[in-house]
Amino acid sequence: MFTGSKKELLDLIKREGAISIDDAVDVVELAKTTVREHFLQLERDGYIKRDYVRSGPGRPSLQYQMTQKGNNLYPSYESVMMRELLKYLKSNGDDETIEDFFQAFWDKRIEKARRSMDEASETDSYSRAEALKKMLEEEGFMPEFNIDEESEALTVKECNCPFSEVVKETKLPCKLEAMFYKKLFQGDVERTSYIADGDFSCTYDISLKAS
């Protein structure tokens, strides 16, 4: 996704865990103003976050570290391992354990989404949708949102499936994701495209009339 100097800076933060602008300048062959500009843009886009670290007397040092969204840019073997775990459980007849796990996982996601949306606004559809979009971005769904005020409808387009390896073994995440939107918005929800069927995204048309 990233190339050139931004990729170099992201790799540096990933390796170091946390780094200041001054320390980054000492490592990469970029001007301080360029490093600062890249850091601010990466922060605005949600890939890194700032933190103040105290390492001695005096003022804490401003450092930047990776967010979950930033970490999602890097290869992970966890999804493959999860798929193998599901195969193992299924081969041992533990289907009920699998269903209980995914239901509990999605219940927690629903609670988290509700909290985020309520904190944003109890009535404003745009603010609530933006809070949900931010959560989905952090989870790696690459979401696109569109609200049609006239028809009181929300279209959510998930352009990436972070559970793609799991879905190869069980379609439970797909079933639960549709229920996720139904429970959140308490209205009619229709999935109009589906990655598992070969589409480029999972798209949900959601009625906001009852939410």
Secondary structure, DSSP 8 states (H G I E B T S, - for coil): ---HHHHHHHHHHHHHSEE-HHHHHHHSSS-HHHHHHHHHHHHHTTSEEEEEE--SSSS-EEEEEE-HHHHTTS--SHHHHHHHHHHHHHHTT-HHHHHHHHHHHHHHHHHHHHHHHHHH-SS-HHHHHHHHHHHHHHHT--EEEEEETTTTEEEEEE---TTHHHHTT-SHHHHHHHHHHHHHH-S-EEEEE-GGGT-SSEEEEEE-TT-
